[in-house]
Amino acid sequence: MKSSMIAEQGRTTASVIILAAMVLFSGCKDGRTGSTGTDNRNILEEESDESKTEVADQRIKSEVATIRSAVASSQSAGMDVVTKLVNFNDTYPGTPEIIEALASVHMARKDWSAISELYRSVDRNLVNEGLYIRSLLMSHAYAEAVAFLEQKPNRNQQDSFLLGYALYHNGDSEKAISELDEVIKQPGGQSADALLIRGMAAIQVNDWETADAMLSKSLELQADNAVAMTALARVKRKLGDEPFAELLENQAIEARNKATMIESRMIQVSALSQELNEAWAGRKLDECRRIIAKLMPNADEKTRAVLDNYLLSIDRLEGK
């Protein structure tokens, strides 16, 4: 990662470059009067270093804010947006607003490898540690996640769980078990996820009794976890309980089918919500009513309240 001093120098240099570009675009060429008829000959000389940096910073922030707003409103990020931010980051390295915006765009695209690569290239004080760790785990960079978490000072309970998770997936079962045992001992540490990974690590070392206990506890806390069901079925079969193993496998199939249906519904709701936002922005009121009618049947209480507010607003606009 780059040092803070290099990043700061790069940012100051970038600021001067931006301001110079602004002057050139306004009509100044080689220090002579441009087509605007305004003498810009001494603008750079008259500006103080502080004002140059301030103007440049404001321009960067404005450009990045525009991009982030567009991404947030569309819930998507095209390659043109990504390319523009990447170019910004290459030209003005170490600018926090650009790093944050680029990470947000990559996250909207679920491009976890790109997030990891971005944070590898910047100073650690610019890294969103939670997002970086998540990106490493989601892109299966377990060894790197282990190294990052082991170097993290004052790890909290969640950090220790993620370290155990990364160690397990990296094949270091003994260290994973040690780390997860410490997590589970802590108040609130016996989460379904921690118990699940602890049970899976026990399977890796053929500790079937411990695996049975941990996975059973995990399912008590999260009864619809298909991964835990499948793992526990394997353990029960190893321990000679074939009927229970078969029952668990059937339950795991049902749980996966249910999860697939829920995910499909969520995707549909997300798409309809986007259509509603666009229809409302264009004041296409009949279209809004059609979309709301589709959303209402599966809406929870909070979503219903939002949809009801839409309907009230539509009624007012229609003079009802």
C-alpha positions in Angstrom: 0.0 0.0 0.0 1.1 3.5 -0.7 2.4 5.7 2.1 0.3 8.6 3.4 3.0 11.1 2.3 3.0 9.8 -1.3 -0.8 9.8 -1.3 -0.9 13.4 -0.1 1.6 14.5 -2.6 -0.3 12.8 -5.4 -3.5 14.5 -4.3 -1.9 18.0 -4.2 -0.4 17.4 -7.6 -3.8 16.2 -8.9 -5.4 19.4 -7.6 -3.0 21.6 -9.5 -3.6 19.5 -12.7 -7.4 19.9 -12.4 -7.2 23.6 -11.9 -4.9 24.0 -14.8 -7.3 22.0 -17.0 -10.2 24.2 -15.9 -8.3 27.3 -16.9 -7.3 25.8 -20.3 -10.9 24.8 -21.0 -12.1 28.3 -20.2 -10.1 29.7 -23.1 -6.6 30.3 -22.0 -3.8 29.0 -24.4 -0.1 29.3 -23.7 -0.7 32.3 -21.4 -2.5 34.3 -24.1 -6.1 35.6 -24.3 -8.5 32.8 -25.4 -11.7 33.0 -27.4 -13.7 34.2 -24.5 -11.8 37.6 -24.7 -10.8 37.3 -21.0 -7.1 37.6 -20.1 -6.4 34.4 -18.1 -2.7 34.9 -18.3 -1.9 35.2 -14.6 -4.7 33.1 -13.1 -2.5 30.3 -11.8 0.0 32.9 -10.5 -2.7 34.8 -8.6 -4.2 31.7 -7.0 -2.7 30.6 -3.7 -1.8 26.9 -3.3 -4.6 26.6 -0.7 -7.2 28.0 -3.0 -6.0 25.8 -5.9 -6.4 22.7 -3.7 -9.8 23.8 -2.5 -11.2 24.4 -6.0 -9.8 21.1 -7.2 -11.2 19.2 -4.2 -14.6 20.8 -4.8 -14.6 19.7 -8.4 -13.6 16.2 -7.5 -16.3 16.0 -4.9 -18.9 17.4 -7.3 -18.0 15.0 -10.1 -18.0 12.0 -7.7 -21.2 13.0 -6.0 -22.9 13.2 -9.4 -21.8 9.7 -10.3 -22.8 8.3 -6.9 -26.2 9.9 -7.2 -26.7 8.4 -10.6 -25.7 5.0 -9.4 -27.9 5.2 -6.3 -31.0 6.3 -8.3 -30.6 3.5 -10.9 -29.4 0.8 -8.5 -26.9 -0.2 -11.2 -23.5 0.8 -12.4 -22.6 0.6 -16.1 -19.1 0.2 -17.3 -18.9 3.8 -18.3 -19.4 4.8 -14.7 -16.7 2.3 -13.5 -14.3 3.5 -16.2 -14.8 7.2 -15.3 -14.1 6.5 -11.6 -11.1 4.3 -12.4 -9.7 7.1 -14.5 -10.3 9.6 -11.7 -8.5 7.2 -9.2 -5.6 6.7 -11.6 -5.2 10.5 -12.1 -5.9 11.6 -8.5 -4.6 8.7 -6.3 -5.4 8.7 -2.6 -8.6 10.9 -2.8 -11.0 9.5 -0.2 -14.2 10.5 -2.1 -13.0 8.7 -5.2 -12.0 5.5 -3.3 -15.4 5.5 -1.5 -17.4 6.0 -4.7 -15.5 3.4 -6.6 -15.9 0.9 -3.8 -19.7 1.6 -3.8 -20.0 1.1 -7.5 -18.1 -2.2 -7.4 -20.3 -3.3 -4.6 -23.5 -2.4 -6.6 -22.1 -4.6 -9.3 -21.2 -7.3 -6.7 -17.7 -7.2 -8.2 -15.9 -8.4 -5.0 -12.5 -9.0 -6.7 -12.5 -5.4 -7.9 -13.1 -4.2 -4.4 -10.2 -6.3 -3.1 -7.9 -5.0 -5.8 -8.9 -1.4 -5.1 -8.2 -1.6 -1.4 -4.9 -3.4 -2.0 -3.7 -0.3 -3.9 -4.4 2.4 -1.3 -3.1 3.4 2.1 -4.7 1.4 4.9 -6.4 4.5 6.5 -8.5 4.8 3.3 -9.7 1.2 3.5 -13.2 0.4 4.6 -12.1 -2.7 6.6 -15.5 -4.3 6.9 -16.1 -4.1 3.1 -12.5 -5.2 2.3 -12.8 -8.3 4.5 -16.1 -9.1 3.0 -14.7 -8.7 -0.5 -11.8 -11.1 0.3 -14.2 -13.7 1.7 -16.7 -13.4 -1.2 -13.9 -13.7 -3.7 -12.4 -16.7 -1.8 -9.2 -14.9 -1.1 -9.1 -16.7 2.3 -5.3 -16.6 2.9 -5.3 -12.8 2.4 -8.3 -12.4 4.7 -6.4 -14.4 7.3 -3.3 -12.3 7.0 -5.4 -9.0 7.2 -7.4 -10.1 10.2 -4.4 -11.5 12.1 -2.7 -8.1 11.7 -5.8 -6.2 12.8 -5.3 -4.7 16.3 -8.0 -5.1 19.0 -10.1 -7.6 17.0 -13.7 -7.7 18.2 -16.0 -10.7 18.4 -17.1 -10.4 14.7 -13.5 -10.1 13.6 -12.5 -13.2 15.5 -15.4 -15.1 13.9 -14.5 -14.0 10.4 -10.9 -15.0 11.1 -12.1 -18.5 12.2 -14.3 -18.7 9.1 -11.3 -17.7 6.8 -9.0 -20.2 8.6 -11.5 -23.0 8.1 -11.9 -22.3 4.4 -8.2 -21.9 4.1 -7.8 -25.5 5.4 -6.2 -24.6 8.7 -8.7 -26.5 10.9 -6.8 -26.5 14.1 -6.3 -22.7 14.2 -9.9 -22.3 13.1 -11.1 -24.4 16.0 -9.0 -22.5 18.5 -10.3 -19.1 17.2 -13.9 -20.2 17.1 -13.8 -21.8 20.6 -12.7 -18.4 22.0 -15.6 -16.7 20.1 -18.2 -19.3 21.4 -17.0 -18.8 25.0 -17.8 -15.1 24.9 -21.2 -13.7 25.8 -23.4 -13.7 22.6 -20.7 -15.8 20.8 -22.9 -18.9 20.3 -24.4 -17.6 17.0 -25.8 -20.0 14.5 -23.0 -19.1 12.1 -20.2 -19.6 14.6 -21.6 -22.9 15.7 -22.0 -24.0 12.1 -18.4 -23.2 11.1 -17.1 -24.8 14.4 -19.0 -27.9 13.5 -17.7 -28.0 10.0 -14.1 -27.6 11.3 -14.8 -30.5 13.6 -15.7 -32.6 10.6 -12.4 -31.7 8.9 -10.5 -33.2 11.9 -12.9 -36.2 12.1 -14.2 -35.1 15.6 -17.7 -36.4 14.9 -19.1 -36.0 18.4 -18.2 -32.4 18.6 -19.5 -31.8 15.1 -22.8 -33.4 16.1 -23.2 -31.1 19.1 -22.2 -27.9 17.3 -24.3 -28.5 14.2 -27.3 -29.5 16.3 -27.1 -26.3 18.4 -26.7 -24.3 15.2 -29.9 -25.8 13.8 -31.7 -25.0 17.1 -30.9 -21.3 16.4 -31.5 -21.4 12.7 -33.8 -24.3 11.8 -34.0 -23.6 8.0 -30.2 -23.6 7.4 -29.8 -26.2 4.5 -26.0 -26.1 4.9 -26.2 -27.1 8.5 -28.8 -29.8 7.7 -26.6 -31.4 5.0 -23.5 -31.3 7.3 -25.4 -32.8 10.2 -26.8 -35.5 7.9 -23.3 -36.5 7.1 -22.3 -36.6 10.8 -25.4 -38.7 11.7 -24.7 -41.1 9.0 -21.1 -41.4 10.2 -22.4 -42.1 13.7 -24.8 -44.8 12.4 -28.1 -42.9 12.5 -29.2 -43.5 8.9 -32.9 -42.7 9.4 -32.1 -39.3 10.9 -29.5 -38.6 8.2 -32.1 -39.2 5.5 -34.7 -37.0 7.2 -32.2 -34.2 7.4 -31.3 -34.5 3.7 -35.0 -34.3 2.7 -35.4 -31.2 5.0 -32.3 -29.6 3.4 -33.9 -30.0 -0.1 -37.1 -28.4 1.1 -35.1 -25.5 2.7 -33.1 -24.9 -0.5 -36.3 -24.9 -2.6 -37.9 -22.4 -0.2 -34.8 -20.2 -0.2 -34.8 -20.2 -4.0 -38.4 -19.1 -4.1 -37.7 -16.3 -1.6 -34.7 -15.1 -3.6 -36.7 -15.1 -6.8 -39.5 -13.1 -5.2 -36.9 -10.6 -3.8 -35.5 -10.1 -7.3 -39.0 -9.5 -8.7 -39.8 -7.0 -5.9 -36.6 -5.2 -6.5 -37.3 -4.9 -10.2 -40.9 -3.7 -9.6 -39.7 -1.2 -7.0 -37.3 0.3 -9.6 -40.2 0.4 -12.2 -42.3 2.2 -9.6 -39.6 4.8 -8.9 -39.3 5.5 -12.6 -43.0 5.7 -13.2 -43.4 8.0 -10.2 -40.6 10.3 -11.4 -42.4 10.6 -14.8 -45.8 11.0 -13.0 -47.2 8.0 -14.9 -49.9 7.6 -12.3 -51.8 4.7 -14.0 -48.5 2.8 -14.3 -47.8 3.5 -10.6 -51.1 2.0 -9.6 -50.5 -1.1 -11.8 -47.1 -1.7 -10.2 -48.4 -1.1 -6.7 -51.1 -3.7 -7.2 -48.4 -6.2 -8.1 -46.3 -5.3 -5.0 -49.1 -5.3 -2.4 -49.8 -9.1 -2.1 -46.3 -10.0 -0.9 -45.5 -6.7 0.9 -44.6 -6.7 4.6 -46.1 -4.1 7.0 -43.4 -1.5 6.4 -43.6 -1.8 2.6 -47.4 -1.6 2.7 -47.1 1.7 4.5 -44.8 3.0 1.8 -47.1 1.8 -1.0 -50.1 3.3 0.8 -48.4 6.7 0.9 -47.8 6.4 -2.9 -51.5 5.7 -3.4 -52.5 8.7 -1.2 -50.1 10.9 -3.2 -51.6 9.6 -6.5 -55.1 10.4 -5.3 -54.1 13.9 -4.4 -52.5 14.5 -7.8 -55.6 13.2 -9.5 -57.8 15.5 -7.3 -59.6 12.7 -5.5 
